[in-house]
Amino acid sequence: MGLFVLILAFLGGFSQSNGSATRPPIPVPESVVMCTAFEADDSSKSAHCKNLGSKVITAFVYRDVDNPLLVGWVDVASPGLQSGKTYPVVVPPSSPLDRLQIDAVIFADGTHTGSSPDPARNNEDVVEEIFEWRQAQAQAWAEWRQQIVALPADDSKAIQAFLESVSGLQDTGPATSIEQAGRDKVVDELIRQARSIKDALEKITAYRTSGNTAEVVLTPKEIRESLIDNWVIKRSEVAHARSLNAGESR
């Protein structure tokens, strides 16, 4: 299961305000999600949050029990956190996070329960921020889906055209907005995928040179279909589905 963690604000650490805060929201019942206290080792500390409800969870918002101005959220990549499964929230050992309370949960059907004011953004509901982040990703993937439709018919030329498009992207740093953070997530995935495609091409070259069949070697057609076309289409469809907010579930 792929997992993605975003700590407010915008990948730059936890969200904290020096001003006055609104009253902390009533936490989501432990019959839905229950988290342990953090346990530390030399490199990190982690808490474990278990889905005790019947619905698949795709994101949850948490805050520190002892310092309610520390807010973060987790986006659980497809297919989500299944009922009865546990997700580890891992933070640096120096993080002030100690004990988590779950303010809100988003389910796979787009419904959610709870809400959580973000002190770093004028107490905007973090649930709405998550959907804003997801919608930015969906838009970015839709744009790349249009690009692959326009790739050359020749498989080798299509691969090179895709790699050239991705080569113009830059590794992303700290985002300055929720929308940018969403689009940056897509850029990061594209850059990693381009590396996988280059590795597959290198295997073709090595096979032609040595004839070694110890490793699985994909043809240009297979690379295009599995690592470009189907890969982008699947991410576009998943991102679109996860961006749809079905509203409050209770």
Secondary structure, DSSP 8 states (H G I E B T S, - for coil): --EEEE-TTTTSS-B--SS----------TTTEEE---EE-SS-EEEEEEE-SSS-EEEEEEEESS-TT-EEEEEE-TT-B-TT-EEEEEE-TT----SEEEEEEEETTSEEEE--EEGGGTTEEHHHHHHHHHHHHHHHHHHHHHHHHTS-SSHHHHHHHHHHHHHT-------SSHHHHHHHHHHHHHHHHHHHHHHHHHHHHHHHHH---SS----HHHIIIIIIIHHHHHHHHHHHHHT---EE--
